[in-house]
Amino acid sequence: MRLSALYMPTLKEAPADAEVISHKLLVRAGMIRKLTSGIYTYLPLGRRSLDKIAQIVREEMNAAGGQEIFMPMVQPGDLWKETGRWDVYGPELLRVKDRHGRDYCLGPTHEEVVTDLVRGEVRSYRQLPLNLYQIQTKFRDEIRPRFGLMRGREFVMKDAYSFDKDAHGADASYAAMYDAYTRAFKRLGLRFRAVQADSGAIGGSYSHEFMVLATTGEDTIVTCTQCEYAANLEKAEVCYANEPLDRGECPELVEVETPGMHTVAEVAKFLELPESKILKTLLYEADGKPVAVLLRGDRELNEIKLKNLAGVTNLELAGPEQVKKWTGAAVGFAGPVGLEVERIYADEEIMRDTDWAAGANKDDMHVLHVDIPRDVKLTASADLRTVTMDDPCPACGGGIEMPRGIEVGHVFKLGTKYSEAMNATFLDEAGKEQLMIMGCYGIGVSRILAAAIEQNNDEFGIVFPPSIAPYEVALLTLGAKDDAVVAKSEELYELLTDKGVDVLLDDRGERPGVKFKDADLVGFPIQVVVGGKALARGVVEAKDRRTGEKAELPVDAFEEAFDAFRRHVLEGWTI
């Protein structure tokens, strides 16, 4: 491709609404343009990188036994009502009606559609296992789209669905997808980590997320410094197996005035207690019903753990009016003693101690010497808090680290969640009807484009991994009016193209500085520069975009010298 004919509108400045580096650089490099909030047009360079990512994913899916299909983005609401997700998925599901008043939605995922497809075609165990996948546009009506392609409303995703006759087969399908993802992300040139994860709205019993490691990542990962344990912050466990249970005696309850002391810090200071001895009582509306959660004042609740323990879909922190209605007191004075709500849960940590200070469910009042088993009508206790750096690894007891990451892939064991709801069955070897066991496997194709840039950039622009760069080589012609330079540039362009190298010829009549800046901004892995002075010495210059390393390649042995330089560049990207 010749840059003079390429639609590549680069910008000197990033748009005002761009918050993260990938968004800024994708726009500045002329790869995407915003249509409306969370929805983007991919320009030629962006589309080329997107296609390269998709092709690597496709090749690994095919190698693992996946079969590619293409399902409709518009889905009938009746299928979602079969599984119960029509009413519980939330406002992210964009619901529409056709001219006949029938319910439809724009697909954020395709469990219902693919299950409907398979239940109508697969009848025998001989047709299993089966793994169907697609690479397709999804739509989720995010309440606050942000960070460009990192969290948009419309995005490109690879979603795969496995169907097996038994648990052993489902385990094998899951392992095959896990391995395929590992190979794909290595080929994409990404530094990543697979971590244990919560299954969320998709459902299922077991899942892993694949995280691209980047300091700008939205997600926090918990990893062990001594073993292979890794989980996202939502899933990371707090382990108390080695901590002694020594609660001792607790004095009788005493109420004390705490005028105007609403926060844990204020109460602790007023009562001359550490924040770790204040019992924090959080009130939530869980699927429309009140739920209380107790934990140490210096800890943070993990809402995902609470949702899983309570078995609810929607969880919202109670507002001031609800708190007043449920406790009789203002926010800051809620406590578990005498609290009349249906369910009260406690974090496991507070069950290992006694003599707490807590709200008294009266304005400006707290109660001292609270003992949970004695004074609280507890529903259950469990690990409900967020892990901290001071916690040990739950697998080996070693220290933990908490790097940042960007989720780019997720694999789930769905079990029979959807096959049972939609009656997707088959006849086994004995002729008995059985439910298919399913798995679900997603990769954010467009998010990978952003994540790769978040992980690989410098002050000059993008530093693309060679496998997903829009062009592997930028061939820069310095001196559009120099016949010898132009002729040699054309000769090298033809040679590289014939070799199958993905090359972009910058044949514009721009100044050298403009060409260098654009090549650095877009992040082409290799730059080959044809200039008059170097050519007079019988060489052209080559540059490794990642390291900045330069080399002179002899014109009379260009092909061999280029191949060696290219191998050197590619070796530097080996994961």
LINDA-V558973 format. One record per backbone hydrogen bond with DSSP energy under -0.5 kcal/mol. NH is the residue of the N-H (numbers start at 1). CO is the residue of the C=O. Records with the same first field share a line. If there is no record, write none. Layout:
BEGIN
NH = CO ; CO
END
This chain:
BEGIN
3 = 505
5 = 2
6 = 2 ; 3
8 = 6
10 = 8
11 = 28
18 = 15
19 = 17
24 = 20
25 = 21
26 = 22
27 = 23
28 = 24
29 = 25
30 = 27
31 = 26
32 = 26
33 = 41
35 = 39
36 = 39
39 = 36
41 = 33
43 = 31 ; 41
47 = 43
48 = 44
49 = 45
50 = 46
51 = 47
52 = 48
53 = 49
54 = 50
55 = 51
56 = 52
57 = 53
58 = 54
59 = 55
60 = 56
61 = 57
62 = 58
63 = 59
64 = 60
65 = 62
66 = 61
67 = 131
69 = 133
75 = 73 ; 105
77 = 103
79 = 76
80 = 76
81 = 77
82 = 78
83 = 79
84 = 80
85 = 80
86 = 80
88 = 84
89 = 85
93 = 90
94 = 92
95 = 93
96 = 104
98 = 102
101 = 98
104 = 96
105 = 75
106 = 94
107 = 73 ; 105
114 = 110
115 = 111
116 = 112
117 = 113
118 = 114
119 = 115
120 = 116
121 = 118
122 = 118
123 = 121
125 = 427
127 = 124
128 = 125
129 = 163
130 = 163
132 = 161
133 = 67
134 = 159
136 = 157
138 = 155
139 = 107
140 = 153
141 = 92
142 = 140
145 = 142
146 = 151
150 = 147
151 = 146 ; 148
152 = 149
153 = 38
154 = 38
155 = 138
157 = 136
158 = 443
159 = 134 ; 157
160 = 441
161 = 132
162 = 439
163 = 130
164 = 437
170 = 166
171 = 167
172 = 168
173 = 169
174 = 170
175 = 171
176 = 172
177 = 173
178 = 174
179 = 175
180 = 176
181 = 177
182 = 178
183 = 179
184 = 180
185 = 181
186 = 182
187 = 183
188 = 184
189 = 186
190 = 185
192 = 190
193 = 211
195 = 209
196 = 230
197 = 207
202 = 199
203 = 199 ; 200
205 = 413
206 = 413
208 = 411
209 = 195
210 = 409
211 = 193 ; 209
212 = 406
213 = 191 ; 211
214 = 404
217 = 214
219 = 405
221 = 403
222 = 231
223 = 221 ; 401
224 = 229
225 = 399
231 = 222
232 = 196
233 = 220
235 = 232
236 = 232
239 = 237
243 = 240
246 = 244 ; 352
254 = 368
256 = 366
258 = 364
261 = 258
262 = 260
267 = 263
268 = 264
269 = 265
270 = 266
271 = 267
272 = 268
273 = 268
277 = 274
278 = 275
279 = 357
280 = 278 ; 295
282 = 280 ; 293
284 = 291
285 = 316
286 = 284 ; 289
287 = 285 ; 314
289 = 286
291 = 284
292 = 343
293 = 282
294 = 345
295 = 280
297 = 275 ; 278
299 = 296
302 = 384
303 = 301
306 = 302
307 = 303
308 = 304
309 = 305
310 = 306
311 = 307
312 = 307
316 = 285
318 = 283
323 = 319
324 = 320
325 = 321
326 = 322
327 = 323
328 = 324
329 = 323
333 = 330
338 = 336 ; 375
339 = 336
341 = 339
343 = 290
345 = 292
346 = 380
347 = 294
348 = 382
350 = 347
351 = 347 ; 348
352 = 349
353 = 350
356 = 370
357 = 277
358 = 367
359 = 334
360 = 365
361 = 333
365 = 362
366 = 256
367 = 358
368 = 254
370 = 356
375 = 371
376 = 372
378 = 376
379 = 344
380 = 344
382 = 346
384 = 382
386 = 300
391 = 388
393 = 398
397 = 393
401 = 223
405 = 219
406 = 212
408 = 210
409 = 210
410 = 442
411 = 208
412 = 440
413 = 206
414 = 412 ; 438
415 = 438
417 = 414
420 = 416
421 = 417
422 = 418
423 = 420
424 = 419
425 = 423
426 = 434
427 = 123
428 = 426 ; 432
431 = 428
434 = 426
436 = 424
437 = 164
438 = 415 ; 436
439 = 162
440 = 412
441 = 160
442 = 410
443 = 158
444 = 408
445 = 156 ; 443
446 = 156
448 = 444
449 = 445
450 = 446
451 = 447
452 = 448
453 = 449
454 = 450
455 = 451
456 = 452
458 = 461
461 = 458
462 = 521
463 = 456
464 = 523
468 = 465
469 = 465
472 = 502
473 = 502
474 = 526
475 = 473 ; 504
476 = 474 ; 528
477 = 475 ; 506
478 = 476 ; 530
479 = 477
482 = 479
483 = 481
486 = 482
487 = 483
488 = 484
489 = 485
490 = 486
491 = 487
492 = 488
493 = 489
494 = 490
495 = 491
496 = 492
497 = 493
498 = 494
499 = 495
500 = 497
501 = 496
503 = 501
504 = 473
505 = 1
506 = 475 ; 504
507 = 505
514 = 511
515 = 511
516 = 512
517 = 513
518 = 514
519 = 515
520 = 516
521 = 517
522 = 518
523 = 519
524 = 519
526 = 472
527 = 543
528 = 474
529 = 527 ; 541
530 = 476 ; 528
531 = 529
532 = 478
535 = 531
536 = 532
537 = 533 ; 534
538 = 535
539 = 534
540 = 553
541 = 529
542 = 551
543 = 527
544 = 549
545 = 525 ; 543
548 = 544
551 = 542
553 = 540 ; 551
554 = 552
555 = 538
557 = 554
558 = 555
561 = 557
562 = 558
563 = 559
564 = 560
565 = 561
566 = 562
567 = 563
568 = 564
569 = 565
570 = 566
571 = 567
572 = 568
573 = 570
574 = 571
END
